[in-house]
Amino acid sequence: MARFTNMNHLRFLLFTVHHIEELFTYSRFAHLDKEQAWMIIESAELFAEQELFPFFKEMDETPAKYDGKGGVTTHPQLKKIIQFAAEQHWIGGSASFENGGLQLPEMIFNTGHHLFQAANNGVQGYLGLSSGAAGLITSFGSNEQIATYVPKIFSGEWQGTMALTEPQAGSSLTNIITTAYPTNKGYYSIKGQKIFISGGQHDACNNFVHLTLARIEGAPAGIKGISLFIIPKFRPDAEGNLIYNDVYCAGDFQKMGQRGYSTTHLSFGDNNDCHGFLLGEQHKGLGYMFQMMNGARISVGQCAASVAMAAYQASVQYAMERPQGRLPNEKDPTNPPILIIHHADVQRMLLTQKAIVEGALSLAMECNRLYDLTHASENEERDTCFLLLEILTPIVKTYSSEQGTRSAALAIQILGGYGFTTDFPVQQHYRDLKIMSLYEGTTGIQSVDLLGRKVIMNNGKALRLLGQTIQDTCEKASVNPILLPYALTLTTEWKRLENVLWHLSKYLLNGDTARTWPMQAYLWKWPDIS
Ligand SMILES: Cc1cc2nc3c(=O)[nH]c(=O)nc-3n(C[C@H](O)[C@H](O)[C@H](O)COP(=O)(O)OP(=O)(O)OC[C@H]3O[C@@H](n4cnc5c(N)ncnc54)[C@H](O)[C@@H]3O)c2cc1C
């Protein structure tokens, strides 16, 4: 039984709450059933337990490190993990059959990845980036591009990355200046710098496929002038030989968390010999990139929930083993101390963690379900799922990362002084979690996305659908006397939120977003459930 998550709870979420079996009635997923789904997830549990979890601490203590020669040294176990994950289809498993995958629903694939995230979250990042990069090439690439890159990424030999950020362009990708100079030889010549590139040129893979945003020389200013390029570290020539493509790794950032996960500075075209291959059409790059970014935002939200779940499991276990103090009404000092789980304040902290991690994980699973339905269903059903997924994406990313960090802080608190030491894992969970409210768009940027785009999209249809879903759920819950008070509270809170949002929408529609900032602060400061 995994020590870093709760398999019974995963079963409950998959089969009782989110009804995965309903997916198998759609032709895209008709080759699967409940038993197979669970067997696949159990195989992920075994892999996480045997190959990832034992190296969680070690990878923190021996972080990815720049070798001074253009590469990054990682823990030797990483190579083994990537190869094993590839063989077990944990990189390409959700791709369709014709693209070399198993056509697994994200509900299964990402539940497997939840186990990896909870066991050793930095390692999962390498696998997730490769899956996302291959998906992007499959969606927008030519047949030749797909044939050249996707099988190599799925095999784990080549690592996929997303290269967006530049020193002067973090949240605001409008400001990127990496330039693609047209040639008449079927490629663009690339020059520029990218920083903070996760999974960049490390020693566990032998080639890297950087999906890179750049501006074609002379392109219009702003996001409409951004294009997307495939830039491999080694480019294949006509005979299939690999030639160095002038992508130099200039350094690896040392970090407070996710220390086993490389975070590189890449320099393209120092010797004027970096070939970039346009993906899709020119000037549409940011729109394409959003496919990978949206997937990554859900994945980061899920990862935050998973790491917080691992911290919760560690604190429950500790609370059930640590004797300390007596109950307030126990006056006899000769009686032995009780286990700390019996103290009301410890229970308050554990229950707060439990509510956050189980809620956040369920929200991530709902996003996975909606994603699957946007690919399996048609017409109105597909449109509804798409809109719900759009509005939930910034929410799952931000709720899970902000509250997950709070939840991991409570785990440290429960362990007392020991929680602060490196003898116990919860301080590492806390450090690892912090990045999740920053990368893939900070909390501030998710707020801009939610209020500036998602709330007003399709004249507020996504928001109305979400409100209707919450209302329907509350109505169903109201027939149960235990759930009734919660349903009433949620109904009241939702109405309050809706009123404020409609009030603000007139500013949003005029582009006056500065007036909405107090609301954005409110959105992420959910009422304290304790
Ligand atoms: C460990 C790590 C891994 C990463 N991996 C990758 C990767 O693989 N690929 C990649 O391309 N990038 C990656 N990044 C970059 C990451 O996405 C950026 O750091 C992030 O988007 C924020 O950009 P910035 O650091 O430049 O901060 P800034 O954009 O300078 O933001 C600073 C502060 O200002 C706020 N702010 C900025 N603009 C606005 C606005 N318009 N409205 C309101 N508030 C605003 C932000 O919310 C933040 O609080 C990674 C970063 C780290 C640290």
Ligand as a Chemical Component Dictionary entry (heavy atoms), coordinates in Angstrom:
data_LIG
# 
_chem_comp.id                   LIG 
_chem_comp.type                 NON-POLYMER 
_chem_comp.pdbx_formal_charge   0 
_chem_comp.three_letter_code    LIG 
# 
loop_
_chem_comp_atom.comp_id 
_chem_comp_atom.atom_id 
_chem_comp_atom.alt_atom_id 
_chem_comp_atom.type_symbol 
_chem_comp_atom.charge 
_chem_comp_atom.model_Cartn_x 
_chem_comp_atom.model_Cartn_y 
_chem_comp_atom.model_Cartn_z 
_chem_comp_atom.pdbx_ordinal 
LIG C1  C1  C 0 11.709 26.188 -11.258 1  
LIG C2  C2  C 0 11.144 26.882 -12.449 2  
LIG C3  C3  C 0 10.813 26.147 -13.572 3  
LIG C4  C4  C 0 10.295 26.789 -14.705 4  
LIG N1  N1  N 0 10.048 26.065 -15.851 5  
LIG C5  C5  C 0 9.772  26.723 -17.006 6  
LIG C6  C6  C 0 9.710  26.018 -18.257 7  
LIG O1  O1  O 0 9.868  24.789 -18.322 8  
LIG N2  N2  N 0 9.507  26.742 -19.377 9  
LIG C7  C7  C 0 9.335  28.088 -19.364 10 
LIG O2  O2  O 0 9.170  28.678 -20.418 11 
LIG N3  N3  N 0 9.354  28.778 -18.200 12 
LIG C8  C8  C 0 9.572  28.134 -17.027 13 
LIG N4  N4  N 0 9.637  28.836 -15.837 14 
LIG C9  C9  C 0 9.367  30.261 -15.834 15 
LIG C10 C10 C 0 8.075  30.626 -15.111 16 
LIG O3  O3  O 0 6.967  30.248 -15.881 17 
LIG C11 C11 C 0 8.136  32.116 -14.803 18 
LIG O4  O4  O 0 9.088  32.272 -13.772 19 
LIG C12 C12 C 0 6.804  32.689 -14.407 20 
LIG O5  O5  O 0 5.941  32.669 -15.508 21 
LIG C13 C13 C 0 6.905  34.096 -13.856 22 
LIG O6  O6  O 0 7.733  34.914 -14.627 23 
LIG P1  P1  P 0 8.887  35.786 -13.911 24 
LIG O7  O7  O 0 9.665  34.847 -13.058 25 
LIG O8  O8  O 0 9.606  36.521 -14.943 26 
LIG O9  O9  O 0 8.093  36.747 -12.960 27 
LIG P2  P2  P 0 7.408  38.142 -13.384 28 
LIG O10 O10 O 0 6.646  37.941 -14.623 29 
LIG O11 O11 O 0 8.435  39.208 -13.349 30 
LIG O12 O12 O 0 6.367  38.347 -12.193 31 
LIG C14 C14 C 0 6.752  38.903 -10.932 32 
LIG C15 C15 C 0 5.481  39.197 -10.133 33 
LIG O13 O13 O 0 4.675  40.160 -10.834 34 
LIG C16 C16 C 0 3.364  39.663 -11.042 35 
LIG N5  N5  N 0 2.874  40.089 -12.362 36 
LIG C17 C17 C 0 3.545  40.095 -13.521 37 
LIG N6  N6  N 0 2.763  40.518 -14.516 38 
LIG C18 C18 C 0 1.551  40.775 -13.986 39 
LIG C19 C19 C 0 0.312  41.232 -14.514 40 
LIG N7  N7  N 0 0.142  41.488 -15.804 41 
LIG N8  N8  N 0 -0.724 41.370 -13.677 42 
LIG C20 C20 C 0 -0.584 41.102 -12.371 43 
LIG N9  N9  N 0 0.573  40.676 -11.804 44 
LIG C21 C21 C 0 1.619  40.500 -12.611 45 
LIG C22 C22 C 0 3.495  38.143 -10.977 46 
LIG O14 O14 O 0 2.269  37.526 -10.606 47 
LIG C23 C23 C 0 4.587  37.972 -9.924  48 
LIG O15 O15 O 0 4.015  38.024 -8.654  49 
LIG C24 C24 C 0 10.093 28.189 -14.682 50 
LIG C25 C25 C 0 10.408 28.918 -13.537 51 
LIG C26 C26 C 0 10.945 28.287 -12.441 52 
LIG C27 C27 C 0 11.325 29.122 -11.242 53 
# 
loop_
_chem_comp_bond.comp_id 
_chem_comp_bond.atom_id_1 
_chem_comp_bond.atom_id_2 
_chem_comp_bond.value_order 
_chem_comp_bond.pdbx_ordinal 
LIG C1  C2  SING 1  
LIG C2  C3  SING 2  
LIG C2  C26 DOUB 3  
LIG C3  C4  DOUB 4  
LIG C4  N1  SING 5  
LIG C4  C24 SING 6  
LIG N1  C5  DOUB 7  
LIG C5  C6  SING 8  
LIG C5  C8  SING 9  
LIG C6  O1  DOUB 10 
LIG C6  N2  SING 11 
LIG N2  C7  SING 12 
LIG C7  O2  DOUB 13 
LIG C7  N3  SING 14 
LIG N3  C8  DOUB 15 
LIG C8  N4  SING 16 
LIG N4  C9  SING 17 
LIG N4  C24 SING 18 
LIG C9  C10 SING 19 
LIG C10 O3  SING 20 
LIG C10 C11 SING 21 
LIG C11 O4  SING 22 
LIG C11 C12 SING 23 
LIG C12 O5  SING 24 
LIG C12 C13 SING 25 
LIG C13 O6  SING 26 
LIG O6  P1  SING 27 
LIG P1  O7  DOUB 28 
LIG P1  O8  SING 29 
LIG P1  O9  SING 30 
LIG O9  P2  SING 31 
LIG P2  O10 DOUB 32 
LIG P2  O11 SING 33 
LIG P2  O12 SING 34 
LIG O12 C14 SING 35 
LIG C14 C15 SING 36 
LIG C15 O13 SING 37 
LIG C15 C23 SING 38 
LIG O13 C16 SING 39 
LIG C16 N5  SING 40 
LIG C16 C22 SING 41 
LIG N5  C17 SING 42 
LIG N5  C21 SING 43 
LIG C17 N6  DOUB 44 
LIG N6  C18 SING 45 
LIG C18 C19 SING 46 
LIG C18 C21 DOUB 47 
LIG C19 N7  SING 48 
LIG C19 N8  DOUB 49 
LIG N8  C20 SING 50 
LIG C20 N9  DOUB 51 
LIG N9  C21 SING 52 
LIG C22 O14 SING 53 
LIG C22 C23 SING 54 
LIG C23 O15 SING 55 
LIG C24 C25 DOUB 56 
LIG C25 C26 SING 57 
LIG C26 C27 SING 58 
# 
